[in-house]
């Protein structure tokens, strides 16, 4: 999404996570066998936030990181809350949805409560009719949170109590970068067995 927002030419290379991530070719560029990975000339970067920072620094127009201190702090905070608070809470509920055993009812309830806490927090950040988290500027906060927040609806979590998040999500869905990276439901359904195995392996 960041590359598309900046209109940077790139070659996407799909990786089948049913074994390709353990192959010698991929392990040579990422020994942690995870995606994404960015290869740019003699530079190889792993970890999403490092990749996003590099893209924004090397290709500064249009900027995806604000210069003003308060706005920058908010962007970084949204990124970290998404990665450290929201995504981990989504894993147990995703396992339950796919029929992967191992999580207690207490753990599932805690995960759902954690997601609601994040949604309330993000709703508060979008106060004063902000268009995006950093104000009027689309930023890396949208790139990171925008790939996760809309997905919580699959856990029967309603956005009715979060109207600002609803409007924010609708704005993102209307962007060309979102539409170009949207994965068809049929493709997701076909990958469910692989996703189930990956989540089971995390237990």
N, C-alpha and C positions, 0 to 999 in steps of 0.2 A: 504493500500500500504506500509506503514512504517513497519507493522508487517511482511508482506511478504518479503520485502527487507531484513529484519533482520532474516528471517526464524524462527520466534517465533511461537510456537504453540498457537492457540487461538480458541475459540468457537464463531463463528459469530451468532448473534441472530437478525433476521430480524424483523423490526417493521413496521406494516401497518399504514401509516400516515392518515388513514381515521377514526381514533378514538382511536387506541391503545395508542397514546401518551397522552391521557387524562385519561387512566385507572388507578386505584389506585396502581397497581403493578409498573407501570412505574413511576408514580408521586412520589412514595416512594424513587426512586433513582434519579430522576431529576424533581423537581417541576416546571421547566421552559418548560416542555413538548417538548424538542427538542432532536434531535440526532446530533452527536454520544454521547454515554456514554461508558466509560470503567470501568468495575468492575474487580479488581484484589485483591483477598483476601478480607481484610477488608477495602480496599480503593475504593471509587467511584469517578470518575473524569468526569466532563462535560467540554465542550468547546474544540474545536479541537486543538488549539495551546497548551493548558495545557496537553492534552493527548499525543500529539506528543513529547513534552519536556520530559514527564515522561518516555515514551517508550525509548527515546534515552539515558536518564540518567540511567535507570535500566538495559538496554541491550546495552552497549556502542559499541559493535562490530556487524556489521560495523558501524562506526559513521555516523550520518546524520546531525550533527552540526559541523562545522569547529571550530578549536581552535584559528586560527589566527584572530585578531581583525577585519581587513577589511572584510574578507570573512564572518565572523559571522554577522557583521553589514549588509552586503548585503542580506544574507539569511533572517534575521529578517525583513528587509525593504520589500523584495519581498512578504513575508507572509502577512505583514500588508497592503501593497498596494492592494494585491489580495482581502483581506477581507473587507477593508474599502473603496476602490475606484472601483474595478472591479465588484465584486458581486452586490453591490447596483445598479450599472448602468445597470446590466443585468436584474434585476427584471422587470422594466417597459417594456422592449422589449420582455421579455418572456410572460408577460401578454398580450401584443398586439398580439403575435404570436398565443396564445391560445384563443384569442377572449374575453379576460376579459376586460371590459370597465373601464374607470376611469382616464386614462392618456392622457394629452393634446398632441397635435403634438409638441408643444414646449418642453415638458418634454421628449418625445421620441427622439427628435433631440439632446437634451442635453445629454441624456443617451448614444446615439451612439457616440457623440463626446468624452465623457468621456472614453468610451472603446478604441477609437482610441488613446487617450492620453496615456492610460496605455500600449497599444501595442507598441507605439513609445518608451516609457520609458523602457520597457523590452527589446526591440530590441537594445537599446543603451547599456544596461547592458551586453548584450551578445557579445559586441565588442571584437576585437582581437581574433576571432575564439575560444572563450571559449566553452567548451563542455557543461558545466552547469553554472548556475548563480554564484556559488562559485568557479568557475574554472574547474578543472578536477574532483572534488568530487561531486557526486550525493548527494543532501542534502534535507532537509525539504522544501527548496524553491521549489524544483521540485514537492514534494508531494502536496503542497498547490496550487501553481500556475498551476501545471499540471492537476489538476482536473477541472480548470475553463477556462483557456486560449483557449484550443481547442474547447470549446463549443460556442465561439462567432461566429464561422462560420455559425451557424444556423440563425444568424441575417443578412445573406447576406453580411458579412464583409469579404473581401478578405485578404489573407495573402501575396499577391503578393509583397507588399511593405515592408514585414518583413521577408526576407529570412533566417535570423539567427533564428527567432522564428519558422519558418517552419522546419528548420533542428533540432532544439531543440525538437519540438513536435514529429518529426519522431523518434528521439532517444528514447524518452519516450515510444512511442507506441510499440517499439520493445522490451521493457523490460518485463520480465515474470510477474512481479507484475501488470503491466498495463493490460496485456492480461488476467490474471486471474480475474481481477475486472471489465472487460469490460461488460457493460450491453447490452444485445441484443436489437435491435431496436423494435422487437415485444413486448418485456416486457415494454419498455418505452411507446410505443403506448397504451398499456393496462392501464397504470397508468395515462394517460393524464387527465381523468376526476378528479382524486384525486389531481393532481398537479394544475389544474385549480381552484379547490375549495380552496386549500391552498393559492394560490396567490391572489384570490379574498378576502380572509379573511385578508390579509395584508393591504388592502386599508383603 
